[in-house]
């Protein structure tokens, strides 16, 4: 809970430099969390490793292996040290702490309480253009004192409060919101406060005025809306694949180019589609498919729109550009491992409330995976994403406890 509070309410760009590593409050808090765990349980406490645990470690090792081919060792170690704090530690914190359904539901309720007032701040900023903590940006290490001025779009302002960018602000709600929707069928009290909280999280997404969060939220909502028709989930999955193939066959556009339906500007939609084409089909990765380009610019700007450097607004392409297939394949395997755990959890769940809990988590995962085609993860959403993968990993344990002696006729 404390980690979620600092993620939401403390500017991530305020850091303390220790050696060559910038320590955010999030990184300090996660260390304290692990210290607390070890003091309570002792260093002899062991975690039974499951496949998502192994895959996230394999992904991290593969990042090092691919980076070693393109990046000086000192720079690589510095970068991956930060990644360990933002990727590996949040994931395993969830695996170590969230052990039962009560803990999981309590955490979701806490997230709702933490984020609802944050959404109100975002809405105020979107309407007025005033960010009450913008003066703190002058202390940011990597912005050299630059302050982001109000950024108008479509008659409103793009809210970001203490986040590094409006996109990260919106994604924070777009990832957590669908997961928290799992509370609706798991509470005995009035649902009204929870519905209000979820509505405020939707306003948080809106206040960012950013296409990436909108896309993630839209796909998550569509997925969750399909809960009523879940018995046809396999048929719907096959239909979606066939639709993509049909677009490829009969249209003069690729299926992934439909993202322009969810953007504010057709030019930015064109850029996102063109990025995929340049990287995958027009020789962008030529000679670098195996280990990528490292942390240098891949030089696709001239092929895009003539800019000097390329803005990689696609997380999958970003991983491919940095680490090549050596990094991308284990990253995709990690996602598949998390999805497999959700399927496993759904099969062992005997209560419909548990099925709904799993479905909402799957909806949040589906949404962010779709949104990652339009934006790369950085800042707080990166930590939240790996926390979500941790939720997926523990879900079979959460819904399986206490059900072994119960007999139900389960709906398909």
C-alpha positions, 0 to 999 in steps of 0.5 A: 500500500505504501509503495502504491501511495508513493507511486501515485503522489510523490514526483518520480523525477525527484531523486537522490543520486547515489554513485551513478544511480538515481534513487527515487522514493519508490526505489527507497521504499521498495528496499524498505519493504524487502528489509521488512520482509526479511526481518519478519520472515528471516533470510531462510524464507524461500519462495517456490519459483513458478514459471513467470518468476523464472521468465522475469529473471530470464528476461533480465539476464537476456537484457544484460546479454544483449546489452553487453554486445552494444553498450559499455559495461559501466553504462549497461550496469547502471541502466539495468540496476535501475531496471532491477528496482523498477521491474524485478523488485515490484514483481517479487514484492507482490509474489512475496506479500500477496498470499490470499484473497483477503490481502488482494482485495484489501490492496485493490480497495487501497488503490481505489482510495489512493487514486480517486482523489488523484483523479480529481486533481487531474481533472482540475488540472485538465480544466484549468491548466494549473499544476500545483507541483509544477515548481518541483520540476526544476529539481529534476536531474534529467530535465535540467530545470526545464518546466513543462508548461500547460499543454492544451489539447482539444479545448482542455489541458493534458494533466500529469500532476507529479508524473513525468508526462501526461501519458504516464498519468493516464496509463496509471489509471488505465492499468489499475482501473480495470483491475480494481473493477474486480471488487464489484462482485466481491464486496458485501456492502454497498457498491456505490462507493466503489462505482464512484471510485471507478468512475473517478479513475475513468476521469483520471484517464480522460484528464490525460488527454492522451491516446495511449491511455485511451486505447488501453482503457477502451480495450480493457472495457471491451474485454470486461464487457465480454464477461457475459459472453465468456462461454464464447471466448474461444470463438471471439478470439478466433474471430478477432484473428480472422478479422485481422487476416481479412483486413490484411487480405482485402484492404490496402492497409495493415490491420495495426493501422486501425489505431488511428481510430483512437488518436487525437491526431491522424498525423500521430496515428500515421507515425505509430503505424509507420514506426512498425512498418519501418522497424519490421518490414522496411529494413529498420532492424537489418543487421541488428535483429539478434541483439538490437541497437543498445541504448543508441538511436536506431536511426529510423528518423529519415525513414519516418518523417525526416526527424533527427531522432526517432521517438519509439512510441511502441513498447514492443518495438522499443524492446526489440530496438534495445535488445533485439530478439534476445530481449523481445522473445523472453519479454513476450514469453513472460507475458504469455506465462502471466496469461497462462496463470490467469487461464489456470486460475480461471479453471480452478475458480469455483465461485463466480466472484472469483471468475469475475476477479480473474476476468477483470485482471485479464481485462487490465492486462489485455488493455495495457498490452494493446496500449503498448502498441501506441506508447512505450512504458516508462515512469510509474506505469512500468512499475505498475505493469510488473506488479500486474504480472505479479498479480497474474502469477499469484491468482491461482493461489488466491482463488484456489484457497478454501475451495478444495472442499466445496462442491459447486455447479460451475457456469461455463 
